[in-house]
Amino acid sequence: MLFFQANAQTELEEAKQVISESNDVYFRAFKEHNASIFVDRYAEDCLIMAPNSSSFEGHDGALDFFGIAYDTIGLRGGKFTTTNIYGLGDGYVVEEGLWESLDKDHKVFDKGKFLVLWKKTAKGWKMFRDSFSSDGKLN
């Protein structure tokens, strides 16, 4: 039993490091208008569950989401603040946190919270399920 606990702890620590590095790179995709940086954050079978929208599935969906965020919404940067990471074992962890979105003038135009289910894939830790919502007022 001790071996499994140590292994799960090692997996969690590895995931925390990768998540931190991925979060540092994520918004660079928007600063550089480079969709491949964005898509590479996600597992091939990912699901992005944006508010007020249908879900975006797989790498094609992630690419579609990037286009909407960049071209329609005007996202050019942002910041993630991870508040907790929970180890689930068997190659999955959940990240909980806050986000801010920046426009072309580097001003915050939206902020909110997120939950991301990360999955360990053959290509490393990737976002498998990404769900987020704005802190804007409910109508």
Number of C-alpha atoms within 10 A of each C-alpha: 6 7 8 10 11 11 13 17 14 12 19 21 14 12 26 20 11 15 21 13 11 19 16 13 14 19 22 17 19 24 17 11 17 13 18 13 17 21 24 18 21 23 23 19 14 25 21 23 17 16 11 7 8 9 17 18 19 18 21 14 18 25 18 16 20 22 17 13 14 19 12 9 13 16 24 22 22 23 16 20 14 18 10 12 20 14 19 14 14 10 15 20 23 20 20 18 16 18 18 17 20 20 18 12 8 13 13 15 13 16 18 15 18 18 18 20 20 26 21 17 14 8 9 12 23 26 27 24 19 20 16 19 17 16 12 9 5 5 3
